[in-house]
Amino acid sequence: MSGPHGSAFSGRLGWGARPALLVIDLVRAYTEAGGPFELPSPGPAIEATRALLEAARTAGHPVVWTSVVYTRGLADGGLFVEKVPALKAFEEGAEGGWGEIGPLKPEPGEAVVTKQYASAFFGTSLASTLHACGVDTLVVTGVSTSGCVRASAMDALNHGFRPKVVRQACADRTEAVHDNNLVDLDAKYADVVNVEEALKNLGK
């Protein structure tokens, strides 16, 4: 038996010719003290993402950000908001401004995809945007590893992109949850890579 699920899994997708960087939900709700989804130590993931942003921008690769936004009254939140009531913090006009992207910020010309569910692809223009840019490889960063990062990486594969989840550029509420989800993603749906490998390939 090789890999966590046996020899049938854990193949490698490799790098394509045209990568893009996806920054998932690095918003104040996760990154700031007192936020409804506050993470215990988002700092290392933020700094790793900062380095990846610099590499992608310098090389001219597309950068796409996501945030979560619900209309007033949460009519577009569906059952997800019932399952996770704290998502009400992302309602348009809600107090606290928790849906604001920060501490890292998009630069002019970088797309910001607003979503209502975990995957950055579900019900959004992300796949069309990436295909129009000729992207074949998606470098995935952000939060949380077990939630929106996982769902987005899986859907990246489903849409024909090579997902590369950067271990140091994602974060979750515990190291165990983070590590266990990365192991499973690497076995079935994505290549989990270290930040050094991602920087090297984004620098091309």
C-alpha positions in Angstrom: 0.0 0.0 0.0 1.4 3.4 -1.0 -0.3 6.7 0.0 -3.1 7.1 2.5 -5.7 5.4 0.3 -3.7 2.7 -1.3 -1.9 2.3 -4.6 -5.0 3.3 -6.7 -4.6 7.0 -5.7 -1.9 9.7 -5.3 -1.0 10.3 -8.9 0.5 13.7 -9.9 -1.0 16.3 -12.2 2.1 18.3 -12.9 2.4 21.9 -14.0 0.9 23.2 -17.1 2.0 26.1 -19.2 -0.2 28.9 -17.9 -0.8 29.2 -14.1 -3.0 31.6 -12.2 -3.2 32.4 -8.5 -6.5 32.0 -6.6 -6.7 33.7 -3.2 -9.7 32.3 -1.4 -11.6 34.3 1.3 -8.7 36.1 2.9 -11.3 38.5 4.5 -11.4 40.1 7.9 -13.9 37.5 9.2 -11.0 35.0 9.2 -7.9 37.1 9.7 -8.8 39.6 12.4 -9.3 39.0 16.1 -13.0 38.8 17.0 -14.1 37.8 13.6 -17.0 35.3 13.3 -14.6 32.8 11.7 -11.4 33.9 13.4 -8.5 31.5 12.8 -6.0 30.9 15.6 -2.9 31.7 13.5 -3.5 33.0 10.0 -0.2 34.9 9.8 2.0 32.3 8.2 -0.6 31.6 5.4 -1.0 35.4 4.8 2.8 35.8 4.5 3.1 32.8 2.1 0.3 34.2 0.0 2.0 37.6 0.0 5.1 36.0 -1.5 3.0 34.1 -4.1 1.2 37.3 -5.1 4.5 39.1 -5.7 5.8 36.2 -7.9 2.5 36.0 -9.9 2.3 39.8 -10.4 5.9 40.1 -11.4 5.6 37.3 -14.0 2.3 38.6 -15.3 0.2 35.6 -14.3 -3.6 36.2 -13.6 -4.6 36.7 -9.9 -8.2 36.1 -8.8 -9.6 36.7 -5.4 -12.8 35.5 -3.8 -15.1 36.9 -1.1 -18.5 35.9 0.2 -21.4 38.3 -0.2 -25.1 37.7 0.4 -28.0 40.0 -0.5 -30.0 41.7 2.2 -32.3 39.2 3.7 -30.0 36.3 2.7 -32.3 35.1 -0.1 -29.3 33.8 -2.0 -27.8 32.0 1.0 -30.1 29.0 0.7 -29.5 26.1 3.1 -25.8 26.9 3.5 -26.8 29.9 5.8 -29.1 27.6 7.7 -26.3 25.1 8.2 -23.7 27.7 9.1 -25.6 30.6 10.7 -22.4 32.7 11.2 -22.4 33.3 7.4 -24.9 36.0 8.1 -21.9 38.2 8.8 -21.5 38.4 5.0 -24.9 39.9 4.4 -24.8 43.1 2.4 -24.7 46.0 4.9 -24.0 43.8 7.9 -22.2 45.4 10.9 -18.5 44.9 11.3 -17.4 44.8 7.6 -16.2 41.2 8.1 -16.5 40.4 4.4 -13.8 43.0 3.5 -10.7 41.5 1.9 -7.7 42.1 4.1 -4.9 42.4 5.1 -3.8 41.6 1.6 -5.5 43.6 -1.1 -6.3 43.1 -4.8 -4.5 45.4 -7.3 -6.3 47.1 -10.1 -7.2 44.7 -12.9 -7.3 41.6 -10.6 -10.7 39.9 -10.6 -12.7 39.6 -7.4 -15.3 36.8 -7.6 -18.1 37.0 -5.1 -19.6 33.7 -4.1 -22.3 32.3 -1.8 -21.2 28.8 -1.3 -17.9 27.0 -0.4 -16.5 26.5 -3.9 -15.2 29.5 -5.8 -16.6 27.9 -9.0 -20.2 27.2 -7.9 -22.5 29.7 -9.4 -19.7 32.1 -10.4 -17.8 33.3 -13.5 -14.5 31.9 -12.3 -14.2 29.0 -14.8 -15.0 31.2 -17.7 -12.6 33.9 -16.6 -9.7 31.4 -16.2 -10.5 29.7 -19.5 -10.6 33.0 -21.3 -7.1 33.8 -19.9 -5.8 30.5 -21.2 -5.1 29.2 -17.7 -4.4 25.5 -17.3 -3.0 25.4 -13.7 -4.6 27.0 -10.6 -2.4 27.7 -7.6 -4.8 27.7 -4.6 -4.3 29.6 -1.4 -6.5 31.0 1.4 -9.0 29.7 4.0 -10.1 27.5 5.2 -8.3 24.4 4.2 -11.2 22.0 5.0 -13.9 24.3 3.6 -13.6 26.7 0.7 -10.1 25.7 -0.2 -11.0 22.0 -0.4 -14.2 22.7 -2.3 -12.5 25.0 -4.8 -9.6 22.7 -5.5 -12.0 19.8 -6.2 -14.0 21.9 -8.6 -10.9 23.2 -10.2 -10.1 19.6 -11.2 -13.8 19.1 -12.3 -13.4 22.1 -14.6 -10.2 20.9 -16.3 -7.6 22.9 -14.3 -4.6 21.4 -12.6 -5.1 22.4 -8.9 -2.0 23.1 -6.9 -2.8 23.7 -3.2 0.0 25.4 -1.4 0.5 23.9 2.0 1.9 26.9 3.7 -0.5 29.4 2.1 -3.7 27.8 3.6 -4.9 27.8 7.1 -7.6 26.2 9.3 -8.7 26.1 12.9 -6.4 23.2 13.9 -3.2 21.8 12.5 -4.9 18.3 12.4 -7.8 19.5 10.3 -5.4 21.4 8.0 -3.1 18.4 7.6 -5.7 15.7 7.2 -7.5 17.6 4.5 -4.3 18.3 2.6 -3.5 14.6 2.7 -6.9 13.7 1.3 -6.7 16.4 -1.4 -3.2 15.3 -2.4 -4.4 11.7 -2.8 -7.6 12.4 -4.8 -8.1 15.9 -6.2 -5.0 18.1 -6.3 -1.3 18.3 -6.0 -0.4 19.7 -2.6 2.9 21.6 -3.0 5.3 23.5 -0.8 5.5 27.3 -1.3 9.0 27.0 -2.8 7.8 24.9 -5.7 4.9 27.2 -6.2 7.1 30.3 -6.2 9.5 28.7 -8.7 6.7 27.9 -11.1 4.9 31.2 -10.7 8.2 33.0 -11.4 8.4 31.6 -14.9 
